[in-house]
Amino acid sequence: MTTNQENRLSMILAVLTCMDNNRTQWQNTPAINQIVTDIKGKVLAIRGTHITQSQKTTGTTRNKKQQRTALINALTNIIGPLSAYARQQQNNELLVDVRKTKSQMERMRDNNLLDFALNTYSLAQTYLANLQTDYGVSTSDISNLLTQQEAFDNLISAPRTRKTITKNATTRLVDLLDTTNTSLDTLDDLMLPYLNKNIDFHTIYHNARNIIDLHGKVKHRNNNTEKETNTPTISAANDVTTPL
């Protein structure tokens, strides 16, 4: 969430605090009840979207890196014996297919490594009897390769998927703040009669509608210029300058 968005959310929270503290003034007006309920629902959505937006891909990327290492280790347990078998049988085609050093596998792109693992598993199945009898390969070695390959396959797209989710949340956050602003404009219209009914309530509401940024500046709704202030004029909420 940007600083501007944090400021806008703080203003929205100040308005809701103002309305809650003065509920007796408007609780019998259905239109105001409806719009306040609508704004509260949007605030919940904004908070949830911000949580989604704030989630990092670091953990997902780390998981994929660890799984990649596990897959390479599982491959090493198979390609060594397979390569030895290929040399002894003078099967150069098989040798070319399976012979890879650990550093070569580490430099392979994710999908290329996955394809290599799939092909190695298939070849291990083909020569399983020989590998088990003379080359010390166990069925658990073979099944472990399949397990690690499948786990890696599931993680390949995970960081990109997380980034997509974060990007979508960022877009939705903008939309939610915009629609909330539209609801506040409607509430402004509904509050206009309180200039005559209860000027104190109207003044507190009007002050709550000012946007205070994190540096103590006030941006008035009807004035594009900012002026410095050391003491915020908002009396409706104590935490209006507190970001998420």
N, C-alpha and C positions, 0 to 999 in steps of 0.2 A: 504494500500500500504506500502510495506516495505521500509526501508531507501535505500536499493540498487535499488529498483524499482523507487523511487523518484529521485535518482541520474541519472538513465538511462533516465528517462523522461526529466530531466533538460538538459541533453546532447542533446537529440533529439530536444528540443525547441531551444537550442543554434544553432544547425545546420540549422534549418529552418530560424532562424533570419539571420544567415550568408547568406543563399541562397537568401532570400528576399532583403537584403541590396545590394546584388551584382547581381541582376536579369539581368542587361544588359550584363553580361559576358556569360550567358548561355541560355537566353530566346529563342534563335533561334535553340537550340538543342532539338528536340522532345523527345529524350530518357530521358534527364534530367528533362524536363517539366513533363513527365509522372511519373517519380519516386518521384519527389517532391510533386506532387499532391497526389500520393499514400500515402506518409508518412503523409501528412496533414490529410488525411482521417483517417488514423490509430490513429493519436493523438486525434481526436475527439472521436473515439471509445474508446480509453484508458480512456479519461476523463469521458465519460458516464459510463463505466464499474466501474471506481473507485467510482463514486457517488453511484451506486448500491451496491458496496461492503461495503461502509461506513455506509449504513443505519442500524440502530440498531433495535433489537427486543424489546427494553424496552417498547416502546409505545404499541406495539401489545400485549405484556404480560400484561401490565397494563389494557388494554381494556378487555382482557379475565377475569382478576381478578374482575373487576367491574361488568362484565356481570354475572359472577358466583354468586356474591353477590345478584344481582337482581333476578336471578333464584331461589336462596334459599329463598329469601323473598316471592316470588310468591308462592313457594311450601308451605311455612309456613301458608299462608292464606287458603290453601286447606286441608293440612294433619291434622290440628287441628280439624276442623269440621268433617272430614272423620273419624278420630280416635274416636271422641266422638260418632258418629253414630254407628260405629262398636261395641263399648263397650255396648251401649244401646241395640243393636240388638243381642248381644252375638255372633257376627260374628268374631271369632278369626282369621280366615284366612285373612279376610280383614284387621283386626287390625295389624297383623304381616306385611302385605304388605305395609301399609302406615305409621305406627308409626315410626317416626324418630325425634330426637332432632336436633336443629340447629347445635350444635357442631358435631353431627354425620354426618350431610350432609356436613359440612365444611371439614371433614376429608376424604370424599369419593373421589375417583379418578374421573377425568373428565368424562370418558365414563360411569362409574357406576352412577354418578349423573345424567347424561343425560338419561340413561335407567330408573332410578327412576322417573324422571320427566315425561317421556313418559307414564310410567305405571300409575302414579298418575293422569295424565290428562285423560287417558282412564277410570279409576275408577270413577273419578269425573263426567264424562259424563254418566256413568252407573247409578250413584245415584244422578243425577242432581236434579231431582224433590224433593227428600227428603232434599237435602242440601239447596235448595233455599227456601223451605217452612218453615223449622224448625231450620236451623243452620246458617242462615245469610250469606250464600254464594251467591254472585251475578254472573250474566253472565259475567260481566267485570272481576271478579276474575278468572274465567275459561279461558277467552280469553287472559288475561294477562299472565297466566301460559304458554299457547301455544306460545305467542309472545316471552317471555323470553327464553323458551326452544329452539325455532328455532334460535334465535340470538346467544345463547350459542353454539349451534351445529355448526354454521358458524365460530365461533372463536376458537374452540377446536384445530384445526390443524394449525392455523395462525402462531404462533411462530415457529413451525417446518418448515413451508413453507418458512418463511422469512429467516431462517438459511440456508435452501437449496439454495435459491436464492443467498444469500451472498457467499456461498461456490462455486457455479457455476461461479459467477462473479470473484472470486479469481483465479479460473482455467483459465478463459477466459483472464484475465489480463496478466497472464504469457504467454499465447499463442500470444496475441497481441504484447507484447514487443519483443518476439522472432521473429515474422514475420517482425516487424519494423526493427529489427537488420539486418535481411536478406536484406531488402530494402536498408538500409544504406550501407551494403557491396557492393551492386550494384552501389550505388552512389559514393562510394570510387573509384571504377574502372573508372567511368565516369569522375571523377575529376582528374585522374592521368595526362592527357595531359596538365592540367593547371600548372604543374611544369615548362613547357616551355612557355605556353601562357601567364600566369599571375601568377608569383610566390607569389605575395602578397595575392591574392585571395586564392590560394592554402594553404598558411600558415594559414590564418584566418580560413579556413575550417578545416584544420588539428587540430588546437587548439580547435575548437568547438567540435571536435570528442573526445576529452579527457573527461573522466568522473570525475567531481569534487564532492566529497562527502560533507556532511553537516559539517564536521570538517576541511575543507580546504585542504584535501589531493587530489592529482591528480593521477588517474590511467590511464596510457597511454594505448592505444589500443594494442600496440605491446610489452608491458612490463607488466608482472604480478606483479612487485613490485610497491609499492607506495612510493612517496617522499613527504615530507612536503613542503608546499609553503604558504606564507603569502599573496601573491597577485596572484589571478587567472590569467592565461594567456589568457583566453577567452575574446576577445574584441567584439564579435558579439552580445552578449546579456548581459543585466545587471542582469537578474533574473535567471541565470542558476543554482544557488544553492537554489532556492526557491522551496520547495516541494509543492505538492498539499495541 
